[in-house]
Amino acid sequence: MKSPRPYLQLVVAAADRVAEYLPASEDEFLRTQLVQDAVCMRLQEMGEKLGKIRRQFPDFYADNSSESWQRLIGLRNVISHGYGELDMRVVWQIASVHLDPLTEDLQALLDPP
């Protein structure tokens, strides 16, 4: 790819899917393994695509990334390689609190003023 744009679009699409999957309450999320798996898969995908941007477009990454990008890349590694048990309460916090601001920032990169 010659541009990070397609990767950014995939990250935003994955975040949108997380929002679709997410139940209304943490309790329901913690009770529903299928939803947990789906959310983790999309978070993993987001981290993978952001990692590709970091590797293939280092200048763009340096100019536009945030701590949230780095954390998603790290989360991707934890999910993919099983470095530790995933705390689904933390996954809930990421998906229900932290994902919307990140998605807005990414969307702003896709739709500059």
N, CA, C and O of each residue as an XYZ file, in Angstrom:
452
protein
N       0.833     -1.181      0.000
C       0.000      0.000      0.000
C       0.873      1.237      0.000
O       1.940      1.267      0.612
N       0.411      2.234     -0.681
C       1.162      3.475     -0.807
C       0.720      4.528      0.193
O       1.328      5.592      0.299
N      -0.336      4.224      0.919
C      -0.904      5.195      1.847
C      -1.418      4.459      3.081
O      -1.856      3.313      2.986
N      -1.364      5.115      4.235
C      -1.932      4.488      5.437
C      -3.466      4.537      5.456
O      -4.095      3.892      6.295
N      -4.052      5.283      4.556
C      -5.506      5.489      4.551
C      -6.307      4.180      4.583
O      -7.221      4.063      5.399
N      -6.005      3.190      3.730
C      -6.794      1.945      3.793
C      -6.711      1.258      5.163
O      -7.692      0.680      5.631
N      -5.548      1.325      5.793
C      -5.416      0.746      7.132
C      -6.262      1.514      8.140
O      -6.930      0.918      8.985
N      -6.229      2.839      8.045
C      -7.053      3.651      8.941
C      -8.533      3.331      8.758
O      -9.278      3.242      9.734
N      -8.951      3.160      7.522
C     -10.348      2.809      7.250
C     -10.711      1.466      7.886
O     -11.803      1.311      8.433
N      -9.802      0.503      7.815
C     -10.061     -0.805      8.428
C     -10.128     -0.708      9.952
O     -10.928     -1.395     10.588
N      -9.293      0.141     10.529
C      -9.323      0.326     11.988
C     -10.658      0.936     12.405
O     -11.271      0.486     13.373
N     -11.105      1.945     11.689
C     -12.385      2.588     12.006
C     -13.535      1.594     11.819
O     -14.456      1.552     12.634
N     -13.486      0.806     10.762
C     -14.536     -0.196     10.528
C     -14.568     -1.228     11.654
O     -15.646     -1.637     12.088
N     -13.406     -1.649     12.127
C     -13.351     -2.603     13.233
C     -13.915     -1.978     14.509
O     -14.630     -2.640     15.261
N     -13.596     -0.710     14.753
C     -14.131     -0.015     15.928
C     -15.650      0.097     15.845
O     -16.346     -0.044     16.851
N     -16.155      0.351     14.648
C     -17.607      0.421     14.463
C     -18.255     -0.926     14.774
O     -19.343     -0.981     15.348
N     -17.591     -1.994     14.398
C     -18.132     -3.324     14.701
C     -18.127     -3.596     16.206
O     -19.067     -4.189     16.736
N     -17.073     -3.165     16.887
C     -17.047     -3.306     18.347
C     -18.253     -2.603     18.942
O     -18.932     -3.151     19.810
N     -18.520     -1.394     18.479
C     -19.672     -0.636     18.990
C     -20.977     -1.379     18.733
O     -21.882     -1.341     19.566
N     -21.085     -2.047     17.605
C     -22.290     -2.823     17.297
C     -22.425     -4.036     18.220
O     -23.528     -4.375     18.648
N     -21.316     -4.676     18.521
C     -21.333     -5.901     19.328
C     -21.564     -5.628     20.811
O     -22.133     -6.459     21.518
N     -21.127     -4.478     21.272
C     -21.079     -4.203     22.704
C     -22.473     -4.134     23.322
O     -23.313     -3.359     22.864
N     -22.726     -4.929     24.348
C     -24.020     -4.845     25.031
C     -24.107     -3.574     25.873
O     -23.132     -2.835     26.017
N     -25.271     -3.344     26.412
C     -25.526     -2.116     27.163
C     -24.824     -2.085     28.520
O     -24.561     -1.008     29.056
N     -24.520     -3.249     29.074
C     -23.950     -3.251     30.420
C     -22.699     -4.124     30.507
O     -22.515     -5.069     29.740
N     -21.862     -3.776     31.456
C     -20.666     -4.572     31.727
C     -21.053     -5.977     32.164
O     -20.422     -6.948     31.746
N     -22.078     -6.098     32.995
C     -22.501     -7.422     33.456
C     -22.860     -8.335     32.294
O     -22.471     -9.502     32.262
N     -23.605     -7.793     31.343
C     -23.977     -8.602     30.180
C     -22.739     -8.971     29.361
O     -22.622    -10.099     28.883
N     -21.826     -8.028     29.202
C     -20.571     -8.311     28.496
C     -19.814     -9.444     29.184
O     -19.326    -10.363     28.525
N     -19.722     -9.374     30.501
C     -18.967    -10.386     31.247
C     -19.644    -11.760     31.234
O     -18.984    -12.778     31.440
N     -20.936    -11.789     30.997
C     -21.677    -13.062     30.942
C     -21.667    -13.698     29.551
O     -22.024    -14.868     29.415
N     -21.267    -12.956     28.521
C     -21.466    -13.413     27.155
C     -20.124    -13.620     26.460
O     -19.548    -12.684     25.906
N     -19.642    -14.846     26.498
C     -18.323    -15.148     25.946
C     -18.255    -14.896     24.441
O     -17.215    -14.475     23.936
N     -19.323    -15.142     23.734
C     -19.331    -14.900     22.290
C     -19.053    -13.427     21.980
O     -18.289    -13.110     21.068
N     -19.672    -12.543     22.737
C     -19.450    -11.102     22.550
C     -18.018    -10.744     22.948
O     -17.367     -9.952     22.266
N     -17.534    -11.308     24.023
C     -16.149    -11.063     24.435
C     -15.185    -11.460     23.321
O     -14.260    -10.717     22.991
N     -15.413    -12.638     22.749
C     -14.544    -13.104     21.667
C     -14.612    -12.179     20.458
O     -13.583    -11.863     19.860
N     -15.807    -11.746     20.099
C     -15.975    -10.863     18.940
C     -15.286     -9.522     19.174
O     -14.595     -9.014     18.291
N     -15.471     -8.954     20.351
C     -14.847     -7.667     20.673
C     -13.320     -7.816     20.670
O     -12.617     -6.972     20.115
N     -12.817     -8.868     21.278
C     -11.364     -9.078     21.308
C     -10.803     -9.251     19.898
O      -9.717     -8.754     19.601
N     -11.519     -9.936     19.046
C     -11.057    -10.131     17.667
C     -10.940     -8.801     16.939
O      -9.959     -8.568     16.233
N     -11.911     -7.940     17.100
C     -11.862     -6.634     16.431
C     -10.776     -5.754     17.039
O     -10.096     -5.034     16.308
N     -10.594     -5.794     18.362
C      -9.512     -5.028     18.990
C      -8.157     -5.528     18.493
O      -7.241     -4.741     18.254
N      -8.046     -6.831     18.344
C      -6.821     -7.433     17.811
C      -6.571     -6.930     16.384
O      -5.448     -6.574     16.029
N      -7.623     -6.906     15.585
C      -7.510     -6.413     14.214
C      -7.067     -4.950     14.197
O      -6.217     -4.568     13.393
N      -7.633     -4.146     15.068
C      -7.254     -2.739     15.134
C      -5.767     -2.586     15.458
O      -5.061     -1.808     14.818
N      -5.305     -3.331     16.450
C      -3.891     -3.276     16.819
C      -2.987     -3.741     15.698
O      -1.907     -3.187     15.493
N      -3.426     -4.758     14.972
C      -2.642     -5.267     13.843
C      -2.484     -4.198     12.763
O      -1.382     -3.981     12.259
N      -3.572     -3.538     12.413
C      -3.526     -2.515     11.356
C      -2.703     -1.298     11.804
O      -1.951     -0.729     11.013
N      -2.848     -0.908     13.057
C      -2.040      0.207     13.552
C      -0.563     -0.158     13.568
O       0.291      0.687     13.301
N      -0.260     -1.412     13.878
C       1.125     -1.881     13.821
C       1.681     -1.838     12.402
O       2.851     -1.515     12.199
N       0.852     -2.159     11.435
C       1.289     -2.078     10.035
C       1.569     -0.628      9.645
O       2.532     -0.343      8.933
N       0.727      0.272     10.115
C       0.985      1.692      9.844
C       2.327      2.086     10.461
O       3.124      2.778      9.827
N       2.575      1.652     11.684
C       3.844      1.987     12.361
C       5.045      1.478     11.567
O       6.050      2.175     11.432
N       4.933      0.257     11.043
C       6.049     -0.330     10.299
C       6.197      0.244      8.887
O       7.311      0.524      8.443
N       5.096      0.416      8.197
C       5.160      0.792      6.787
C       5.166      2.301      6.537
O       5.605      2.760      5.483
N       4.677      3.063      7.511
C       4.583      4.518      7.362
C       5.086      5.196      8.639
O       4.323      5.877      9.326
N       6.371      5.009      8.955
C       6.881      5.507     10.238
C       6.746      7.021     10.421
O       6.523      7.488     11.538
N       6.877      7.780      9.350
C       6.736      9.235      9.487
C       5.289      9.609      9.816
O       5.037     10.447     10.682
N       4.349      8.983      9.121
C       2.937      9.228      9.402
C       2.615      8.826     10.841
O       1.916      9.546     11.554
N       3.132      7.673     11.258
C       2.894      7.191     12.623
C       3.454      8.186     13.641
O       2.781      8.529     14.613
N       4.661      8.637     13.421
C       5.286      9.576     14.365
C       4.505     10.882     14.452
O       4.409     11.482     15.523
N       3.957     11.315     13.346
C       3.234     12.583     13.316
C       1.805     12.497     13.846
O       1.252     13.504     14.290
N       1.198     11.308     13.807
C      -0.239     11.205     14.081
C      -0.637     10.243     15.190
O      -1.773     10.286     15.660
N       0.254      9.397     15.607
C      -0.138      8.382     16.588
C      -0.321      8.991     17.969
O       0.129     10.098     18.263
N      -1.002      8.218     18.795
C      -1.218      8.618     20.184
C      -0.889      7.426     21.073
O      -0.604      6.327     20.597
N      -0.935      7.672     22.343
C      -0.715      6.581     23.296
C      -1.747      5.467     23.083
O      -1.444      4.291     23.284
N      -2.953      5.840     22.679
C      -3.999      4.841     22.426
C      -3.609      3.895     21.298
O      -3.917      2.704     21.357
N      -2.946      4.402     20.286
C      -2.484      3.536     19.189
C      -1.507      2.514     19.749
O      -1.619      1.320     19.470
N      -0.553      2.986     20.537
C       0.469      2.106     21.110
C      -0.174      1.054     22.017
O       0.220     -0.112     22.002
N      -1.146      1.470     22.789
C      -1.810      0.530     23.690
C      -2.593     -0.537     22.926
O      -2.619     -1.698     23.333
N      -3.227     -0.148     21.828
C      -3.948     -1.142     21.020
C      -2.986     -2.120     20.367
O      -3.292     -3.307     20.250
N      -1.836     -1.637     19.943
C      -0.820     -2.536     19.391
C      -0.372     -3.523     20.470
O      -0.222     -4.716     20.206
N      -0.163     -3.023     21.672
C       0.205     -3.899     22.786
C      -0.891     -4.891     23.128
O      -0.610     -6.058     23.401
N      -2.144     -4.437     23.117
C      -3.271     -5.323     23.391
C      -3.352     -6.403     22.327
O      -3.640     -7.560     22.634
N      -3.102     -6.035     21.083
C      -3.093     -7.019     20.000
C      -2.092     -8.125     20.305
O      -2.377     -9.304     20.094
N      -0.920     -7.741     20.803
C       0.099     -8.735     21.124
C      -0.346     -9.650     22.261
O      -0.099    -10.855     22.225
N      -0.986     -9.089     23.246
C      -1.477     -9.899     24.365
C      -2.539    -10.878     23.875
O      -2.503    -12.060     24.220
N      -3.482    -10.390     23.075
C      -4.541    -11.258     22.559
C      -3.947    -12.340     21.654
O      -4.302    -13.513     21.772
N      -3.051    -11.949     20.759
C      -2.507    -12.875     19.765
C      -1.579    -13.923     20.360
O      -1.624    -15.092     19.979
N      -0.747    -13.501     21.288
C       0.299    -14.391     21.769
C       0.056    -14.925     23.167
O       0.836    -15.725     23.681
N      -1.024    -14.481     23.775
C      -1.373    -15.003     25.087
C      -0.330    -14.737     26.145
O      -0.045    -15.597     26.978
N       0.249    -13.527     26.113
C       1.254    -13.190     27.111
C       0.691    -13.209     28.523
O       1.438    -13.341     29.493
N      -0.579    -13.081     28.637
C      -1.217    -13.087     29.946
C      -2.699    -13.250     29.769
O      -3.238    -13.114     28.670
N      -3.338    -13.540     30.856
C      -4.793    -13.661     30.808
C      -5.404    -12.289     30.551
O      -4.974    -11.280     31.110
N      -6.385    -12.280     29.716
C      -7.101    -11.032     29.465
C      -8.103    -10.788     30.575
O      -8.891    -11.667     30.924
N      -8.065     -9.614     31.111
C      -9.054     -9.212     32.102
C     -10.212     -8.583     31.332
O     -10.084     -7.483     30.793
N     -11.330     -9.279     31.285
C     -12.453     -8.807     30.484
C     -13.041     -7.505     31.020
O     -13.727     -6.793     30.285
N     -12.788     -7.186     32.272
C     -13.222     -5.881     32.789
C     -12.408     -4.761     32.137
O     -12.932     -3.684     31.853
N     -11.141     -5.027     31.907
C     -10.292     -4.052     31.214
C     -10.723     -3.936     29.756
O     -10.796     -2.833     29.215
N     -11.006     -5.062     29.123
C     -11.489     -5.041     27.740
C     -12.785     -4.238     27.658
O     -12.974     -3.455     26.728
N     -13.672     -4.430     28.627
C     -14.920     -3.648     28.662
C     -14.620     -2.149     28.722
O     -15.222     -1.363     27.991
N     -13.696     -1.760     29.588
C     -13.337     -0.341     29.718
C     -12.783      0.215     28.409
O     -13.130      1.320     27.992
N     -11.925     -0.561     27.777
C     -11.361     -0.121     26.502
C     -12.484      0.080     25.487
O     -12.564      1.119     24.831
N     -13.339     -0.916     25.368
C     -14.387     -0.893     24.344
C     -15.477      0.134     24.642
O     -15.997      0.768     23.724
N     -15.820      0.298     25.899
C     -16.962      1.155     26.231
C     -16.584      2.603     26.539
O     -17.432      3.491     26.452
N     -15.331      2.849     26.895
C     -14.927      4.201     27.291
C     -13.893      4.798     26.342
O     -14.034      5.942     25.910
N     -12.872      4.042     26.022
C     -11.718      4.595     25.322
C     -11.789      4.507     23.801
O     -11.057      5.216     23.111
N     -12.634      3.671     23.282
C     -12.650      3.451     21.837
C     -13.273      4.604     21.059
O     -12.789      4.942     19.979
N     -14.323      5.209     21.576
C     -14.979      6.305     20.848
C     -14.045      7.490     20.586
O     -13.992      7.971     19.454
N     -13.309      7.978     21.588
C     -12.395      9.097     21.307
C     -11.318      8.725     20.290
O     -10.955      9.540     19.441
N     -10.814      7.509     20.375
C      -9.807      7.071     19.408
C     -10.401      7.024     18.005
O      -9.769      7.465     17.045
N     -11.601      6.496     17.886
C     -12.253      6.403     16.585
C     -12.488      7.801     16.005
O     -12.302      8.017     14.808
N     -12.890      8.732     16.842
C     -13.075     10.110     16.381
C     -11.771     10.700     15.855
O     -11.756     11.374     14.825
N     -10.682     10.442     16.565
C      -9.368     10.944     16.120
C      -8.966     10.320     14.780
O      -8.453     11.004     13.894
N      -9.204      9.028     14.648
C      -8.865      8.353     13.387
C      -9.734      8.861     12.250
O      -9.253      9.074     11.137
N     -11.009      9.054     12.533
C     -11.922      9.568     11.504
C     -11.508     10.955     11.057
O     -11.647     11.298      9.883
N     -10.999     11.760     11.985
C     -10.524     13.102     11.638
C      -9.321     13.029     10.685
O      -9.152     13.898      9.830
N      -8.490     11.995     10.835
C      -7.377     11.823      9.904
C      -7.878     11.438      8.515
O      -7.273     11.788      7.502
N      -8.991     10.714      8.487
C      -9.569     10.309      7.199
C     -10.334     11.440      6.531
O     -10.408     11.506      5.303
N     -10.905     12.332      7.337
C     -11.728     13.438      6.827
C     -11.158     14.767      7.290
O     -11.792     15.466      8.080
N      -9.979     15.127      6.816
C      -9.393     16.395      7.279
C     -10.248     17.591      6.859
O     -10.976     17.525      5.868
N     -10.155     18.692      7.625
C     -10.975     19.881      7.318
C     -10.661     20.486      5.972
O     -11.271     21.483      5.586
